[in-house]
Amino acid sequence: MLVALVLGTTGYQALWGDHSPPDIRLEIESVSRRSGGYLVLFTALNRGGSPAEGVVVEARAGDGAAAERSQTTLDYLPAHSRRRGGLYVSTDPSQPGFSLRALGYERP
């Protein structure tokens, strides 16, 4: 009975499940002062029906050529899930012009 349930659930998901592309949203959880800068902890949410691999997350502070950038990569972000990460920056994230965004991903 358990095998039939697993096969039935898998078959249902394969035929009628959500196969929409990844929909990645980033939320800043906290900012803390560290030696030489700040640590920005974030949560990446994938609200889409497909997983994302190699999700590149960028923090940017300031504008123009003097803008500071910091990046990290999340190895795998399953569909309808969340992962946490952190970025180090030297500029105070509470200042205007700070942004956090996903730059891209790969399809597994």
TIFIDO-189282 format. One record per atom (N, C-alpha, C, O): residue in one letter; x, y, z; residue number from 0; chain. Coordinates in steps of 0.02 Angstrom, whole numbers. Layout:
N
r | X | Y | Z | k | c
A | X | Y | Z | NUM | A
...
END
This chain:
108
r | X | Y | Z | k | c
M | 41 | -59 | 0 | 0 | A
M | 0 | 0 | 0 | 0 | A
M | 44 | 63 | 0 | 0 | A
M | 28 | 112 | -34 | 0 | A
L | 98 | 61 | 38 | 1 | A
L | 143 | 118 | 40 | 1 | A
L | 175 | 131 | -28 | 1 | A
L | 182 | 188 | -49 | 1 | A
V | 195 | 77 | -62 | 2 | A
V | 225 | 83 | -128 | 2 | A
V | 175 | 114 | -177 | 2 | A
V | 193 | 157 | -217 | 2 | A
A | 112 | 92 | -174 | 3 | A
A | 61 | 119 | -218 | 3 | A
A | 49 | 193 | -204 | 3 | A
A | 39 | 232 | -251 | 3 | A
L | 51 | 212 | -141 | 4 | A
L | 43 | 283 | -123 | 4 | A
L | 100 | 325 | -151 | 4 | A
L | 88 | 379 | -178 | 4 | A
V | 161 | 302 | -144 | 5 | A
V | 220 | 338 | -169 | 5 | A
V | 216 | 344 | -246 | 5 | A
V | 228 | 397 | -273 | 5 | A
L | 201 | 289 | -279 | 6 | A
L | 195 | 290 | -353 | 6 | A
L | 138 | 335 | -376 | 6 | A
L | 145 | 371 | -425 | 6 | A
G | 83 | 333 | -341 | 7 | A
G | 26 | 376 | -358 | 7 | A
G | 42 | 450 | -350 | 7 | A
G | 26 | 490 | -393 | 7 | A
T | 75 | 467 | -295 | 8 | A
T | 93 | 537 | -282 | 8 | A
T | 144 | 561 | -334 | 8 | A
T | 138 | 616 | -361 | 8 | A
T | 194 | 520 | -348 | 9 | A
T | 244 | 537 | -398 | 9 | A
T | 213 | 546 | -467 | 9 | A
T | 229 | 594 | -503 | 9 | A
G | 169 | 501 | -486 | 10 | A
G | 135 | 506 | -551 | 10 | A
G | 92 | 568 | -556 | 10 | A
G | 91 | 601 | -608 | 10 | A
Y | 57 | 584 | -502 | 11 | A
Y | 15 | 644 | -501 | 11 | A
Y | 57 | 706 | -511 | 11 | A
Y | 41 | 750 | -551 | 11 | A
Q | 112 | 711 | -474 | 12 | A
Q | 156 | 769 | -479 | 12 | A
Q | 186 | 775 | -549 | 12 | A
Q | 192 | 830 | -576 | 12 | A
A | 205 | 718 | -579 | 13 | A
A | 234 | 720 | -646 | 13 | A
A | 185 | 744 | -698 | 13 | A
A | 204 | 780 | -744 | 13 | A
L | 121 | 725 | -691 | 14 | A
L | 71 | 744 | -741 | 14 | A
L | 37 | 811 | -727 | 14 | A
L | 27 | 850 | -774 | 14 | A
W | 20 | 824 | -666 | 15 | A
W | -21 | 884 | -651 | 15 | A
W | 11 | 932 | -601 | 15 | A
W | -20 | 981 | -582 | 15 | A
G | 72 | 918 | -580 | 16 | A
G | 106 | 961 | -531 | 16 | A
G | 125 | 1029 | -559 | 16 | A
G | 121 | 1041 | -619 | 16 | A
D | 147 | 1072 | -515 | 17 | A
D | 169 | 1139 | -534 | 17 | A
D | 238 | 1136 | -565 | 17 | A
D | 286 | 1116 | -532 | 17 | A
H | 244 | 1154 | -629 | 18 | A
H | 307 | 1153 | -665 | 18 | A
H | 328 | 1224 | -685 | 18 | A
H | 366 | 1233 | -733 | 18 | A
S | 302 | 1273 | -649 | 19 | A
S | 320 | 1342 | -666 | 19 | A
S | 394 | 1354 | -652 | 19 | A
S | 423 | 1319 | -611 | 19 | A
P | 425 | 1404 | -686 | 20 | A
P | 495 | 1418 | -674 | 20 | A
P | 507 | 1443 | -603 | 20 | A
P | 461 | 1465 | -570 | 20 | A
P | 570 | 1440 | -580 | 21 | A
P | 585 | 1466 | -513 | 21 | A
P | 564 | 1539 | -506 | 21 | A
P | 571 | 1578 | -553 | 21 | A
D | 537 | 1556 | -449 | 22 | A
D | 517 | 1624 | -432 | 22 | A
D | 554 | 1641 | -367 | 22 | A
D | 529 | 1628 | -313 | 22 | A
I | 613 | 1671 | -374 | 23 | A
I | 658 | 1681 | -317 | 23 | A
I | 648 | 1750 | -287 | 23 | A
I | 653 | 1801 | -321 | 23 | A
R | 634 | 1751 | -223 | 24 | A
R | 626 | 1813 | -185 | 24 | A
R | 676 | 1812 | -128 | 24 | A
R | 689 | 1760 | -98 | 24 | A
L | 704 | 1870 | -112 | 25 | A
L | 754 | 1875 | -59 | 25 | A
L | 727 | 1920 | -4 | 25 | A
L | 698 | 1973 | -17 | 25 | A
E | 738 | 1900 | 58 | 26 | A
E | 718 | 1939 | 116 | 26 | A
E | 777 | 1946 | 163 | 26 | A
E | 809 | 1896 | 180 | 26 | A
I | 792 | 2007 | 184 | 27 | A
I | 845 | 2018 | 232 | 27 | A
I | 819 | 1999 | 301 | 27 | A
I | 768 | 2025 | 324 | 27 | A
E | 854 | 1953 | 334 | 28 | A
E | 834 | 1930 | 401 | 28 | A
E | 865 | 1974 | 455 | 28 | A
E | 830 | 1994 | 502 | 28 | A
S | 929 | 1990 | 448 | 29 | A
S | 963 | 2031 | 499 | 29 | A
S | 1027 | 2060 | 470 | 29 | A
S | 1055 | 2035 | 421 | 29 | A
V | 1050 | 2113 | 503 | 30 | A
V | 1114 | 2144 | 486 | 30 | A
V | 1152 | 2153 | 552 | 30 | A
V | 1125 | 2179 | 600 | 30 | A
S | 1214 | 2130 | 553 | 31 | A
S | 1254 | 2138 | 614 | 31 | A
S | 1323 | 2165 | 596 | 31 | A
S | 1352 | 2149 | 544 | 31 | A
R | 1349 | 2204 | 641 | 32 | A
R | 1415 | 2235 | 633 | 32 | A
R | 1468 | 2182 | 645 | 32 | A
R | 1465 | 2145 | 694 | 32 | A
R | 1517 | 2179 | 601 | 33 | A
R | 1574 | 2134 | 607 | 33 | A
R | 1637 | 2175 | 597 | 33 | A
R | 1634 | 2232 | 573 | 33 | A
S | 1694 | 2147 | 616 | 34 | A
S | 1756 | 2184 | 605 | 34 | A
S | 1766 | 2196 | 530 | 34 | A
S | 1766 | 2149 | 491 | 34 | A
G | 1775 | 2258 | 512 | 35 | A
G | 1785 | 2275 | 442 | 35 | A
G | 1722 | 2283 | 402 | 35 | A
G | 1726 | 2294 | 341 | 35 | A
G | 1663 | 2277 | 432 | 36 | A
G | 1602 | 2286 | 393 | 36 | A
G | 1541 | 2258 | 427 | 36 | A
G | 1533 | 2263 | 487 | 36 | A
Y | 1497 | 2230 | 385 | 37 | A
Y | 1431 | 2206 | 408 | 37 | A
Y | 1417 | 2138 | 379 | 37 | A
Y | 1440 | 2121 | 324 | 37 | A
L | 1380 | 2098 | 415 | 38 | A
L | 1356 | 2034 | 392 | 38 | A
L | 1281 | 2039 | 380 | 38 | A
L | 1243 | 2055 | 427 | 38 | A
V | 1260 | 2027 | 318 | 39 | A
V | 1189 | 2030 | 300 | 39 | A
V | 1164 | 1958 | 292 | 39 | A
V | 1184 | 1924 | 245 | 39 | A
L | 1121 | 1936 | 338 | 40 | A
L | 1091 | 1870 | 334 | 40 | A
L | 1026 | 1875 | 296 | 40 | A
L | 986 | 1920 | 309 | 40 | A
F | 1014 | 1829 | 249 | 41 | A
F | 954 | 1832 | 207 | 41 | A
F | 923 | 1763 | 200 | 41 | A
F | 955 | 1712 | 213 | 41 | A
T | 861 | 1763 | 179 | 42 | A
T | 825 | 1702 | 161 | 42 | A
T | 806 | 1708 | 87 | 42 | A
T | 778 | 1758 | 65 | 42 | A
A | 821 | 1655 | 49 | 43 | A
A | 800 | 1651 | -21 | 43 | A
A | 740 | 1604 | -24 | 43 | A
A | 743 | 1547 | -2 | 43 | A
L | 685 | 1629 | -52 | 44 | A
L | 623 | 1590 | -59 | 44 | A
L | 612 | 1574 | -133 | 44 | A
L | 617 | 1618 | -176 | 44 | A
N | 599 | 1511 | -147 | 45 | A
N | 581 | 1492 | -215 | 45 | A
N | 507 | 1475 | -215 | 45 | A
N | 487 | 1422 | -191 | 45 | A
R | 467 | 1519 | -241 | 46 | A
R | 395 | 1509 | -243 | 46 | A
R | 372 | 1475 | -307 | 46 | A
R | 313 | 1461 | -316 | 46 | A
G | 419 | 1461 | -351 | 47 | A
G | 402 | 1428 | -414 | 47 | A
G | 398 | 1352 | -407 | 47 | A
G | 416 | 1325 | -355 | 47 | A
G | 376 | 1319 | -459 | 48 | A
G | 367 | 1247 | -459 | 48 | A
G | 426 | 1207 | -482 | 48 | A
G | 424 | 1146 | -483 | 48 | A
S | 481 | 1241 | -501 | 49 | A
S | 541 | 1207 | -523 | 49 | A
S | 600 | 1227 | -479 | 49 | A
S | 602 | 1283 | -454 | 49 | A
P | 647 | 1181 | -469 | 50 | A
P | 706 | 1198 | -429 | 50 | A
P | 755 | 1242 | -467 | 50 | A
P | 752 | 1247 | -528 | 50 | A
A | 799 | 1275 | -430 | 51 | A
A | 852 | 1316 | -459 | 51 | A
A | 918 | 1293 | -430 | 51 | A
A | 923 | 1278 | -370 | 51 | A
E | 969 | 1292 | -472 | 52 | A
E | 1035 | 1270 | -451 | 52 | A
E | 1084 | 1328 | -462 | 52 | A
E | 1076 | 1365 | -510 | 52 | A
G | 1133 | 1335 | -420 | 53 | A
G | 1184 | 1387 | -430 | 53 | A
G | 1154 | 1457 | -429 | 53 | A
G | 1172 | 1498 | -471 | 53 | A
V | 1111 | 1471 | -381 | 54 | A
V | 1078 | 1537 | -376 | 54 | A
V | 1129 | 1588 | -353 | 54 | A
V | 1155 | 1583 | -297 | 54 | A
V | 1143 | 1638 | -395 | 55 | A
V | 1191 | 1691 | -377 | 55 | A
V | 1152 | 1748 | -346 | 55 | A
V | 1106 | 1776 | -376 | 55 | A
V | 1172 | 1766 | -284 | 56 | A
V | 1141 | 1821 | -247 | 56 | A
V | 1191 | 1877 | -241 | 56 | A
V | 1249 | 1866 | -223 | 56 | A
E | 1169 | 1938 | -256 | 57 | A
E | 1214 | 1996 | -254 | 57 | A
E | 1186 | 2049 | -206 | 57 | A
E | 1127 | 2065 | -207 | 57 | A
A | 1231 | 2076 | -165 | 58 | A
A | 1216 | 2135 | -125 | 58 | A
A | 1253 | 2193 | -158 | 58 | A
A | 1310 | 2186 | -179 | 58 | A
R | 1219 | 2250 | -163 | 59 | A
R | 1249 | 2308 | -195 | 59 | A
R | 1235 | 2369 | -152 | 59 | A
R | 1179 | 2380 | -130 | 59 | A
A | 1287 | 2408 | -139 | 60 | A
A | 1281 | 2469 | -100 | 60 | A
A | 1310 | 2527 | -139 | 60 | A
A | 1366 | 2523 | -165 | 60 | A
G | 1273 | 2581 | -145 | 61 | A
G | 1296 | 2639 | -181 | 61 | A
G | 1278 | 2636 | -255 | 61 | A
G | 1248 | 2588 | -278 | 61 | A
D | 1297 | 2689 | -291 | 62 | A
D | 1281 | 2695 | -362 | 62 | A
D | 1344 | 2707 | -403 | 62 | A
D | 1396 | 2727 | -376 | 62 | A
G | 1339 | 2695 | -467 | 63 | A
G | 1393 | 2711 | -514 | 63 | A
G | 1454 | 2667 | -505 | 63 | A
G | 1451 | 2611 | -481 | 63 | A
A | 1511 | 2695 | -526 | 64 | A
A | 1574 | 2658 | -526 | 64 | A
A | 1598 | 2642 | -455 | 64 | A
A | 1636 | 2595 | -445 | 64 | A
A | 1577 | 2682 | -406 | 65 | A
A | 1599 | 2672 | -337 | 65 | A
A | 1556 | 2623 | -299 | 65 | A
A | 1566 | 2613 | -239 | 65 | A
A | 1508 | 2592 | -332 | 66 | A
A | 1463 | 2545 | -298 | 66 | A
A | 1501 | 2484 | -274 | 66 | A
A | 1544 | 2457 | -309 | 66 | A
E | 1485 | 2462 | -214 | 67 | A
E | 1515 | 2401 | -186 | 67 | A
E | 1469 | 2343 | -202 | 67 | A
E | 1408 | 2348 | -197 | 67 | A
R | 1500 | 2286 | -221 | 68 | A
R | 1461 | 2226 | -236 | 68 | A
R | 1490 | 2167 | -198 | 68 | A
R | 1551 | 2160 | -191 | 68 | A
S | 1446 | 2124 | -175 | 69 | A
S | 1465 | 2063 | -142 | 69 | A
S | 1419 | 2008 | -167 | 69 | A
S | 1359 | 2019 | -175 | 69 | A
Q | 1446 | 1948 | -180 | 70 | A
Q | 1405 | 1894 | -207 | 70 | A
Q | 1416 | 1829 | -169 | 70 | A
Q | 1469 | 1818 | -139 | 70 | A
T | 1365 | 1788 | -170 | 71 | A
T | 1370 | 1719 | -146 | 71 | A
T | 1327 | 1675 | -191 | 71 | A
T | 1284 | 1700 | -228 | 71 | A
T | 1338 | 1611 | -188 | 72 | A
T | 1300 | 1564 | -229 | 72 | A
T | 1268 | 1511 | -185 | 72 | A
T | 1301 | 1481 | -143 | 72 | A
L | 1203 | 1501 | -195 | 73 | A
L | 1167 | 1447 | -161 | 73 | A
L | 1168 | 1387 | -208 | 73 | A
L | 1143 | 1392 | -265 | 73 | A
D | 1195 | 1332 | -185 | 74 | A
D | 1203 | 1274 | -229 | 74 | A
D | 1137 | 1248 | -257 | 74 | A
D | 1133 | 1232 | -317 | 74 | A
Y | 1086 | 1243 | -215 | 75 | A
Y | 1023 | 1214 | -238 | 75 | A
Y | 965 | 1244 | -199 | 75 | A
Y | 968 | 1250 | -138 | 75 | A
L | 913 | 1263 | -234 | 76 | A
L | 853 | 1292 | -204 | 76 | A
L | 793 | 1255 | -232 | 76 | A
L | 769 | 1271 | -286 | 76 | A
P | 767 | 1205 | -194 | 77 | A
P | 711 | 1165 | -219 | 77 | A
P | 648 | 1207 | -230 | 77 | A
P | 642 | 1263 | -204 | 77 | A
A | 602 | 1180 | -268 | 78 | A
A | 538 | 1214 | -279 | 78 | A
A | 501 | 1222 | -213 | 78 | A
A | 505 | 1178 | -170 | 78 | A
H | 466 | 1277 | -205 | 79 | A
H | 425 | 1291 | -146 | 79 | A
H | 465 | 1281 | -81 | 79 | A
H | 442 | 1248 | -35 | 79 | A
S | 525 | 1311 | -79 | 80 | A
S | 567 | 1302 | -19 | 80 | A
S | 605 | 1366 | -4 | 80 | A
S | 596 | 1417 | -37 | 80 | A
R | 646 | 1363 | 48 | 81 | A
R | 687 | 1421 | 68 | 81 | A
R | 755 | 1397 | 90 | 81 | A
R | 763 | 1341 | 116 | 81 | A
R | 805 | 1439 | 79 | 82 | A
R | 873 | 1428 | 102 | 82 | A
R | 898 | 1493 | 132 | 82 | A
R | 878 | 1547 | 111 | 82 | A
R | 944 | 1487 | 180 | 83 | A
R | 973 | 1546 | 211 | 83 | A
R | 1046 | 1554 | 190 | 83 | A
R | 1080 | 1505 | 175 | 83 | A
G | 1068 | 1617 | 189 | 84 | A
G | 1137 | 1631 | 172 | 84 | A
G | 1158 | 1697 | 202 | 84 | A
G | 1119 | 1730 | 236 | 84 | A
G | 1220 | 1716 | 189 | 85 | A
G | 1245 | 1779 | 215 | 85 | A
G | 1296 | 1810 | 168 | 85 | A
G | 1329 | 1775 | 130 | 85 | A
L | 1301 | 1876 | 171 | 86 | A
L | 1349 | 1914 | 131 | 86 | A
L | 1384 | 1964 | 175 | 86 | A
L | 1354 | 1994 | 220 | 86 | A
Y | 1449 | 1973 | 163 | 87 | A
Y | 1487 | 2024 | 199 | 87 | A
Y | 1494 | 2085 | 154 | 87 | A
Y | 1511 | 2080 | 95 | 87 | A
V | 1480 | 2143 | 183 | 88 | A
V | 1488 | 2207 | 147 | 88 | A
V | 1523 | 2256 | 195 | 88 | A
V | 1518 | 2250 | 256 | 88 | A
S | 1558 | 2305 | 166 | 89 | A
S | 1591 | 2354 | 208 | 89 | A
S | 1548 | 2416 | 218 | 89 | A
S | 1561 | 2455 | 264 | 89 | A
T | 1498 | 2426 | 175 | 90 | A
T | 1454 | 2484 | 180 | 90 | A
T | 1392 | 2466 | 222 | 90 | A
T | 1365 | 2411 | 216 | 90 | A
D | 1371 | 2513 | 263 | 91 | A
D | 1312 | 2502 | 306 | 91 | A
D | 1250 | 2489 | 263 | 91 | A
D | 1230 | 2534 | 225 | 91 | A
P | 1219 | 2430 | 269 | 92 | A
P | 1160 | 2414 | 228 | 92 | A
P | 1098 | 2456 | 243 | 92 | A
P | 1051 | 2457 | 204 | 92 | A
S | 1098 | 2492 | 299 | 93 | A
S | 1041 | 2535 | 315 | 93 | A
S | 1042 | 2600 | 275 | 93 | A
S | 994 | 2638 | 276 | 93 | A
Q | 1098 | 2614 | 241 | 94 | A
Q | 1104 | 2675 | 201 | 94 | A
Q | 1063 | 2668 | 136 | 94 | A
Q | 1055 | 2612 | 110 | 94 | A
P | 1039 | 2725 | 109 | 95 | A
P | 1002 | 2722 | 45 | 95 | A
P | 1046 | 2693 | -11 | 95 | A
P | 1107 | 2704 | -12 | 95 | A
G | 1015 | 2658 | -55 | 96 | A
G | 1051 | 2630 | -112 | 96 | A
G | 1073 | 2558 | -103 | 96 | A
G | 1102 | 2529 | -149 | 96 | A
F | 1059 | 2527 | -45 | 97 | A
F | 1077 | 2457 | -35 | 97 | A
F | 1023 | 2413 | -66 | 97 | A
F | 963 | 2425 | -57 | 97 | A
S | 1044 | 2362 | -102 | 98 | A
S | 996 | 2315 | -132 | 98 | A
S | 1023 | 2244 | -129 | 98 | A
S | 1083 | 2232 | -127 | 98 | A
L | 977 | 2197 | -129 | 99 | A
L | 992 | 2126 | -128 | 99 | A
L | 950 | 2095 | -182 | 99 | A
L | 889 | 2104 | -184 | 99 | A
R | 983 | 2057 | -228 | 100 | A
R | 944 | 2028 | -283 | 100 | A
R | 976 | 1964 | -307 | 100 | A
R | 1036 | 1952 | -298 | 100 | A
A | 935 | 1922 | -339 | 101 | A
A | 959 | 1861 | -371 | 101 | A
A | 979 | 1879 | -442 | 101 | A
A | 940 | 1909 | -478 | 101 | A
L | 1041 | 1860 | -461 | 102 | A
L | 1065 | 1876 | -528 | 102 | A
L | 1048 | 1822 | -580 | 102 | A
L | 1039 | 1837 | -639 | 102 | A
G | 1042 | 1761 | -557 | 103 | A
G | 1027 | 1707 | -604 | 103 | A
G | 1031 | 1639 | -571 | 103 | A
G | 1049 | 1634 | -513 | 103 | A
Y | 1016 | 1588 | -610 | 104 | A
Y | 1017 | 1519 | -586 | 104 | A
Y | 1026 | 1473 | -646 | 104 | A
Y | 1023 | 1494 | -703 | 104 | A
E | 1037 | 1409 | -631 | 105 | A
E | 1041 | 1357 | -682 | 105 | A
E | 984 | 1309 | -671 | 105 | A
E | 959 | 1301 | -615 | 105 | A
R | 963 | 1276 | -725 | 106 | A
R | 912 | 1224 | -718 | 106 | A
R | 948 | 1158 | -703 | 106 | A
R | 995 | 1139 | -739 | 106 | A
P | 927 | 1124 | -650 | 107 | A
P | 961 | 1060 | -633 | 107 | A
P | 946 | 1006 | -684 | 107 | A
P | 970 | 950 | -677 | 107 | A
END
